[in-house]
């Protein structure tokens, strides 16, 4: 418990400072490092399924994707341009690249499972983190990403503590024996309260961050007319549900592999995948919501 809290106390300010101040190429580099560490943990889990992964080709493919993001750092439009074509090409090409590499295997029966692991690693890990970097590029990008983190973190914290203290009804005992419906309900309520409250005060928060020289004007919310909180309420609900599903999916992968944690890089939290599993499902929800608003 103490290790978990201490790790969070150290990491949260670093993450927030990166989101607020880091140039997009630097943010893409950090995201690439996280993606590579997470990919390593995932491929290690894949080995427990009797899969022989393509280690180096998968690392190279993931790294090149984030090089693309760093090159596209100056593009503010989310739904058009180099980025949208880049992710389409990257996502559609990874199966062909992986299967082409599989043809070099002596044991051909291991080729398809290894290729499938590489494809899944890219779509499951690299692509959502790339969408997160792209979100940061948008107008009000800093506020959008901070909102996402707060909604996910609030849900995670309340699910953990309420589930431990009040949880009685198990949600998915075969997949995650400690998760309860009480914890899930507390998670949902916390995400909605934190998300709507943060958005309600987005203007004064943005103004304070601007005065503190933590953001530029394009990164904050400075609209003259207040907007309805109803869309944010539904968005917070969708993000929380996606985050909880992301947590359960990672538990499924670990349980099938016979592992308690994906790794041990973060004291009290386990591996990098253990820490960002919810975010991997939640980030695309916010990205698509922002993209839909841009296309209106």
Secondary structure, DSSP 4 states (H G I P E B T S, - for coil): -HHHHHHHHHHHHHHHHHHHHS-HHHHHHHHHHHHHHHHHHHHHHHHTTT----HHHHHHHHHHHHHHHHHTTT---SSSSHHHHHHHHHHHHHHHHHHHHHTT-SSGGGHHHHHHHHHHHIIIIIHHHHHHHHHHHSTTHHHHHHHHHHHHHHHHHHHHHHHHHH--SEEETTTEEEEEHHHHHHHHHHHHHHHHHHHHTHHHHHHHHHHTTSS-GGGS---SSPPPSHHHHHHHHHHHHHHHHHHHHHHHHHHHHT-S-S-SSBTTTBSHHHHHHHHHHHHHHHHHHHHHHHH-
